[in-house]
Amino acid sequence: MDLFILRHGYAGDKLPDPTQDLKRSLTADGKTEVKKIAKSLKKLDIKFDIILSSPLPRALQTATIIHDEYKLENKVELCDELIPKQNNKLLLYSKLTAIKDYFSILIVGHEPYLSNMISDIISKNNGKNSNNLNINNRIVLKKSGLSKIRITSTVPKLKGELRWLLTSRVLKKLI
């Protein structure tokens, strides 16, 4: 299974009020950028069987733009496990394992959750160094950045190999 992980497009600066920040939408520039990225992905012949998205507006708008460009039959599936600060990593991994009939899954969400998820899936040492101390996350997924992970195992936990990590700048140059 290939897991594509996409951070939502540009939605302006983070708002100080957390309840208002959760309602932030993509800016006009953010929508334009995501449309260009969707065209690039199609040009690269990257296919998605299903799109899982955080239900927050900026992620859902990003997922919907990709969905519409691809004209997918399946609707975007909302995934509460992708809401920031939910810390539902294990529930998300269970969900991914349950839908393993799909070969190619696109996940659209937020930081720092997505970078932590990428690190967790590709890490051989489960986020700890030889002294059993937590190591810092070294991967940062920028806005509209995309990674591809080839899942190699789902038991006892989701594991995979990082195939690539692309910035929005690189993706937009591909069209």
N, C-alpha and C positions, 0 to 999 in steps of 0.2 A: 504494500500500500504506500502511496506517495501522499505526504501531508504537506500542503502548502499553507504557510502562515503569513498573513498580510495584516499589517497595522493600518488602521483607518487613515483616511486622507486628512489634510489640514483642516482644522476646525477652529482656528484662532488660538489665542492664549488661554491657558487654564484659568478658570474663574475662581476667585477666592471663596465664594460660597459653594460648598460641595453639592448642595441640592440643585443649584443652578448649573453647575459644571456638568452634572449628569445629563442635562438637557441640551448640551451644545451640539449644534449641527455643523456639517461641512460648510466652509465658506465657498463662494463662487470659484475661487482659485483651487480650492480643494476638490471640488466636483470636476473641474476641467482636468486637473492632474490625474484623478482616478480614471476618467474616461480615456486619457492617453495611455495609461498603464494597461487598461483593459484591452485596448487595441494592440498594444505590444504583446501581451500574453497570447492573444489570438494569433498574431503573426508568427509567434514562436510555436504555435500549434500545441499549447498547453491546454489540456482539457480538465474539466472538473465534473465529477459525478454528483457532488453535493456541495453546498455551501452552508457552513455553520457560522452564525454571526451573533455577536453580543447584541442584545436588544436596544442598547443605547443608540440614539439617533445617528451620531457620526459614524459608527461602525455599520449600522444597518443601511445607511445611505451608501456607504462604500460597497457593501455586499450587493446591494440592489443594482448599482451601476454595473458591476462586473456581471451579475446575473442577466441584466438586460442586454448587454453587449454580446453575451454568449447565447442569448435566447434559450436558456435552459428550461427543460420541462419541469424539473423539480423546483419547488419554491425555495427561497432562502429559509433555512430552519433556524429559528431563534434558539439560542443556547444561553440560559441564565448562568451557566458555569463560567461564561466569559465576561461577566460583569466585573469591573474592577473592584478590588478589595473583597471579593467573595471567597477567595482562597479555596475554590472547589476543584483543585487540580485533579484529585483522585476521581471525583465524579466525572470530570471531562474525559479522563483517560478511560474510564469504564464505558462511557458513551462511545468513544472512538473504537474501542475494542468490540462493542456490540454492533457497530455498523461496518465491520470489516469486509462486508460484501462489496463495498465500494473500493475501486482501485485508486481514485484520486479525490482527495477531500481538501477543500479550501476553508480555512478558519480565518475569520476577520474579527479583530479585537483590539486590545489596548495594551499600553505599557504600564508598568514593567512586567506585567503578567506574561506577555508573549515571549519576551526575551528570556525570562526565567524558565518558561516552558521549553523553549528550544534548548537551553543549556541543560535542563533536567533530562530531556529525551536523549540527547547526544552524549551526555557525560558518562564515562566509564566508571567513575568513582562516586556517582550519585551526589555530586555537589560537595564532597568532602575531600580534603587532602589526606596524606598518609598519617597525619597527626589527629585525624577525625575532627578537624576544625572546619567550619563552613568557609568555603572560598568565595570570593566575590564573583558575581556574574560578569563575564567578559564580553558577552554578545549584547549589542544594543540594536534593536530594530527601529530604525527611524520611521517617521510618518510616511506612509505609502510604501514602506520597504517590504520586501517579500523574501521568504526563505522556502527552500524545498528540503524536506527530510524524507528519506526512504526508511520506512518502518521495517525493522528487521525482527522484532519480537514484541509480542503483546503480553507474554507471561514470563516471569511473575510480574513484570511491569513494562510499560511502553518504552521501547528502546529503538533507536534509529541512528542513521548516518546522515550528517549534514551534507547535502549535495551542492547547494549554493545559497548565498545570501546576497541579495541585490538591493541597492538603494533606488529610490524613485528616479533619481537623475539618470542612472544607467538604464532603467526600464523605459523611461520616456525617449531615450535616444534610439531605441530599437525600432520605433515606427518609421 
